[in-house]
Amino acid sequence: MTTRIDTRFAELKKEGRAAFVTYVMAGDPDVTTSLEIVKALPKAGADIIELGIPFTDPMADGPSIQAAGLRALKAGMTLKKTLALVRDFRKEDNVTPLVLMGYYNPIYIYGVDKFLADARTSGVDGLIIVDLPPEEDDELCIPALKAGLNFIRLATPTTDDKRLPAVLANTSGFVYYVSIAGITGAAAADANVVGEAVARIKRHTKLPICVGFGIRTPEAARAIAEKADGSVVGTALVDALKNSLDAEGRATAKTVNAVAELTAALAQGVRGAQQAAE
């Protein structure tokens, strides 16, 4: 079964360029503005969208994304409303791949079967659930694959060759390589080190490899795009959003544009990697 993610990577391969993957938090700073931001991302150059599911205890997220999750929760965002946001996005865009990223707890409470059915009908293409290791694949990963969703796994600098086959066993769509050991937004990614890691993972899989954590600038996005199949940017976009809010943390007339403009600049960076290769 071909998903929108598979289709997009096949298109990018023909174009000879890496994917630009954007991450934003669903419901940040409020439901309406969040939908406008998500709609603006593909127009600004995002190839794939990762949408964070707000959660009270996000252990892999740095301060910026934690704060985004809290803003979203404060604005009343829930998993149900996150799926509704995806449904609204799909009314205008039926091609851009959309991945939900988060933690297992909200899905468990929602009910796995109900969640997968609702995610599928809403137009979700894949899941990145950071706190479910391969040993727990029966919980969500296998049912998700059966439901026609990609299950995207994280590999990290500490994932050695012995561990990789387990991590990759039921992974589909793409592999998300975390470029640094630690939380999101904590340090800058080193393109040379990333290049070696990507080459190592590619010996184990034919899946595209996208690299995230530690990419904040168009230059960094370009350097990573030269080594991998995609660059993922989250914290920098979330920070651009936060910096556009008023003193009470509410959206302003600048909010959607702040995210869209940075997305466009980063997308140019990623596309610059293709021109450099030509």
C-alpha positions as CSV (number, residue, x, y, z in Angstrom):
1,M,0.0,0.0,0.0
2,T,1.5,3.3,-1.1
3,T,1.1,6.2,1.3
4,R,1.5,9.9,0.6
5,I,4.9,9.7,2.2
6,D,6.1,7.0,-0.2
7,T,4.7,9.0,-3.1
8,R,6.4,12.2,-2.0
9,F,9.8,10.6,-1.6
10,A,9.5,9.0,-5.0
11,E,8.8,12.4,-6.5
12,L,11.7,14.0,-4.7
13,K,14.0,11.2,-5.9
14,K,13.0,12.1,-9.5
15,E,13.7,15.7,-8.8
16,G,17.1,14.8,-7.2
17,R,16.6,16.6,-4.0
18,A,16.1,16.1,-0.3
19,A,12.8,16.6,1.6
20,F,12.2,19.5,3.8
21,V,10.2,18.3,6.8
22,T,8.6,20.9,9.2
23,Y,7.4,20.3,12.7
24,V,4.8,22.4,14.5
25,M,2.7,21.7,17.6
26,A,-1.0,21.2,16.9
27,G,-3.1,23.8,18.6
28,D,-0.2,26.3,19.2
29,P,-1.0,29.1,20.1
30,D,-4.7,28.3,19.4
31,V,-6.7,26.0,17.2
32,T,-7.6,28.5,14.5
33,T,-4.1,30.0,14.1
34,S,-2.6,26.5,14.2
35,L,-4.7,25.4,11.2
36,E,-3.7,28.6,9.3
37,I,0.0,27.8,10.0
38,V,-0.3,24.2,8.9
39,K,-2.1,25.3,5.7
40,A,0.7,27.8,5.0
41,L,3.6,25.3,5.4
42,P,3.3,23.5,2.0
43,K,2.9,26.8,0.2
44,A,6.1,28.0,1.8
45,G,8.0,24.9,0.7
46,A,7.4,22.2,3.3
47,D,7.4,18.7,1.6
48,I,6.2,16.8,4.7
49,I,4.5,18.1,7.9
50,E,5.0,16.7,11.3
51,L,2.3,17.7,13.7
52,G,3.0,17.5,17.4
53,I,0.4,16.0,19.7
54,P,0.3,18.1,22.8
55,F,1.2,16.2,25.9
56,T,1.8,17.1,29.6
57,D,5.1,15.1,30.0
58,P,7.1,15.3,26.7
59,M,10.4,13.8,27.7
60,A,12.2,14.1,24.4
61,D,11.3,17.7,23.8
62,G,13.4,20.7,24.7
63,P,12.1,23.9,26.4
64,S,10.7,25.5,23.2
65,I,8.6,22.5,22.1
66,Q,7.5,21.8,25.7
67,A,6.3,25.4,26.0
68,A,4.4,25.0,22.7
69,G,2.7,21.9,24.0
70,L,1.6,23.7,27.1
71,R,0.3,26.7,25.1
72,A,-1.7,24.3,23.0
73,L,-3.1,22.4,26.0
74,K,-4.0,25.8,27.7
75,A,-5.9,26.7,24.5
76,G,-7.9,23.5,24.9
77,M,-6.1,21.3,22.3
78,T,-6.8,17.5,22.5
79,L,-6.0,14.5,20.4
80,K,-9.5,14.6,19.0
81,K,-9.1,18.2,18.0
82,T,-5.7,17.4,16.5
83,L,-7.4,14.9,14.2
84,A,-10.1,17.5,13.4
85,L,-7.3,19.9,12.4
86,V,-5.9,17.3,10.0
87,R,-9.4,16.8,8.5
88,D,-9.8,20.5,8.0
89,F,-6.3,20.7,6.4
90,R,-7.2,17.9,4.0
91,K,-10.2,19.8,2.6
92,E,-7.7,22.0,0.7
93,D,-4.6,19.8,0.5
94,N,-4.8,16.1,-0.3
95,V,-1.2,15.5,-1.3
96,T,1.1,16.9,1.4
97,P,2.1,14.0,3.7
98,L,1.2,14.6,7.3
99,V,2.7,12.7,10.3
100,L,1.6,12.9,13.9
101,M,4.5,13.0,16.4
102,G,4.1,12.5,20.1
103,Y,3.8,10.1,22.9
104,Y,1.8,6.9,23.4
105,N,-0.2,8.0,26.5
106,P,-2.9,10.2,24.7
107,I,-3.3,7.4,22.0
108,Y,-3.7,4.7,24.7
109,I,-6.4,6.7,26.5
110,Y,-8.2,7.5,23.2
111,G,-8.1,3.7,22.3
112,V,-5.7,2.3,19.8
113,D,-8.2,0.9,17.3
114,K,-10.5,4.0,17.5
115,F,-7.4,6.2,17.1
116,L,-6.1,4.4,14.1
117,A,-9.5,4.4,12.3
118,D,-10.0,8.1,13.1
119,A,-6.4,9.0,12.1
120,R,-6.9,7.2,8.8
121,T,-10.2,8.9,7.9
122,S,-8.8,12.3,9.0
123,G,-6.0,12.0,6.5
124,V,-3.0,11.2,8.7
125,D,-0.2,9.3,6.8
126,G,2.2,8.3,9.5
127,L,3.1,8.2,13.2
128,I,6.2,9.0,15.2
129,I,5.7,7.8,18.7
130,V,8.9,8.5,20.6
131,D,8.3,6.4,23.7
132,L,7.4,3.1,22.1
133,P,10.5,0.9,21.6
134,P,10.5,-2.0,19.0
135,E,9.8,-4.4,21.8
136,E,6.3,-2.8,22.1
137,D,5.5,-3.1,18.4
138,D,2.3,-5.1,19.0
139,E,0.9,-2.1,21.0
140,L,0.6,0.3,18.1
141,C,3.2,-0.2,15.4
142,I,1.8,-3.4,13.9
143,P,-1.8,-2.3,14.1
144,A,-0.8,1.1,12.5
145,L,0.9,-0.7,9.6
146,K,-2.2,-2.9,9.1
147,A,-4.4,0.3,9.1
148,G,-2.3,1.6,6.2
149,L,-0.3,4.2,8.2
150,N,3.5,4.5,8.1
151,F,5.2,3.9,11.4
152,I,8.4,6.0,11.5
153,R,11.1,5.1,14.0
154,L,13.8,7.2,15.5
155,A,17.5,6.1,15.3
156,T,20.0,8.0,17.4
157,P,23.8,8.4,17.7
158,T,23.6,5.6,20.3
159,T,21.8,3.2,18.1
160,D,24.6,0.7,17.2
161,D,24.7,-1.9,14.4
162,K,23.4,-4.5,16.7
163,R,20.3,-2.5,17.7
164,L,19.6,-1.1,14.2
165,P,17.8,-4.2,12.7
166,A,15.3,-4.2,15.6
167,V,14.7,-0.4,15.2
168,L,14.2,-0.9,11.4
169,A,12.2,-4.1,11.4
170,N,8.7,-2.6,11.2
171,T,9.7,1.0,10.2
172,S,8.1,2.4,7.1
173,G,7.8,5.7,5.3
174,F,11.2,7.0,6.4
175,V,13.7,6.7,9.2
176,Y,14.1,9.7,11.5
177,Y,17.7,10.1,12.5
178,V,18.2,12.2,15.6
179,S,21.5,14.0,15.0
180,I,22.4,14.7,18.6
181,A,22.2,12.8,21.8
182,G,19.7,14.8,23.9
183,I,16.5,16.8,23.6
184,T,15.2,18.9,20.7
185,G,16.8,22.3,20.1
186,A,19.7,21.6,22.5
187,A,22.7,21.7,20.1
188,A,23.7,22.1,16.5
189,A,24.0,19.1,14.2
190,D,27.4,18.4,12.7
191,A,26.9,17.6,9.0
192,N,30.0,15.4,8.7
193,V,29.1,13.2,11.7
194,V,25.6,13.0,10.3
195,G,26.9,12.0,6.9
196,E,28.7,9.0,8.4
197,A,25.7,8.0,10.5
198,V,23.4,8.2,7.5
199,A,25.8,6.0,5.4
200,R,25.9,3.5,8.2
201,I,22.0,3.3,8.5
202,K,21.7,3.0,4.7
203,R,23.7,-0.2,4.9
204,H,20.7,-1.6,6.8
205,T,17.7,-0.2,5.0
206,K,16.4,1.2,1.6
207,L,14.1,3.6,3.4
208,P,14.8,7.4,3.1
209,I,16.6,8.9,6.1
210,C,15.6,12.3,7.4
211,V,17.7,14.1,10.0
212,G,16.3,16.2,12.7
213,F,17.2,17.9,16.0
214,G,19.8,20.7,15.9
215,I,18.9,22.3,12.5
216,R,18.0,25.9,12.9
217,T,19.2,27.8,9.8
218,P,18.9,27.6,6.0
219,E,22.7,26.9,5.9
220,A,22.4,24.0,8.4
221,A,19.3,22.6,6.6
222,R,21.3,22.7,3.3
223,A,24.4,21.0,4.9
224,I,22.2,18.2,6.2
225,A,20.2,17.9,3.0
226,E,23.5,17.2,1.2
227,K,24.1,14.1,3.4
228,A,20.6,12.8,4.0
229,D,17.2,12.3,2.2
230,G,15.6,15.1,4.3
231,S,16.1,17.8,6.8
232,V,13.7,18.2,9.7
233,V,13.2,21.6,11.5
234,G,11.0,22.0,14.5
235,T,12.4,24.2,17.3
236,A,13.4,27.1,15.1
237,L,9.8,27.3,13.7
238,V,8.3,27.0,17.1
239,D,10.6,29.8,18.3
240,A,9.6,32.0,15.4
241,L,5.9,31.4,16.3
242,K,6.5,32.2,20.0
243,N,8.4,35.4,19.2
244,S,5.4,36.6,17.2
245,L,2.9,36.3,20.1
246,D,1.7,39.2,22.3
247,A,2.6,39.6,26.0
248,E,-0.3,37.3,26.9
249,G,1.0,34.6,24.6
250,R,-1.8,35.1,22.0
251,A,-1.5,35.1,18.2
252,T,-0.9,38.4,16.5
253,A,-1.2,39.5,12.8
254,K,2.4,38.4,12.4
255,T,2.2,34.9,13.7
256,V,1.3,32.8,10.6
257,N,3.7,34.9,8.4
258,A,6.6,34.5,10.9
259,V,6.4,30.7,10.6
260,A,5.8,30.8,6.8
261,E,8.7,33.2,6.1
262,L,11.2,31.1,8.1
263,T,9.8,27.9,6.4
264,A,10.4,29.5,3.0
265,A,14.0,30.5,3.9
266,L,14.7,27.0,5.2
267,A,13.1,25.4,2.2
268,Q,15.4,27.4,-0.1
269,G,18.4,26.1,2.0
270,V,17.3,22.5,1.4
271,R,16.8,23.1,-2.3
272,G,20.2,24.8,-2.5
273,A,21.7,21.4,-1.7
274,Q,20.3,20.1,-5.0
275,Q,21.7,23.0,-6.9
276,A,25.1,22.4,-5.3
277,A,25.0,18.8,-6.4
278,E,24.2,19.6,-10.0
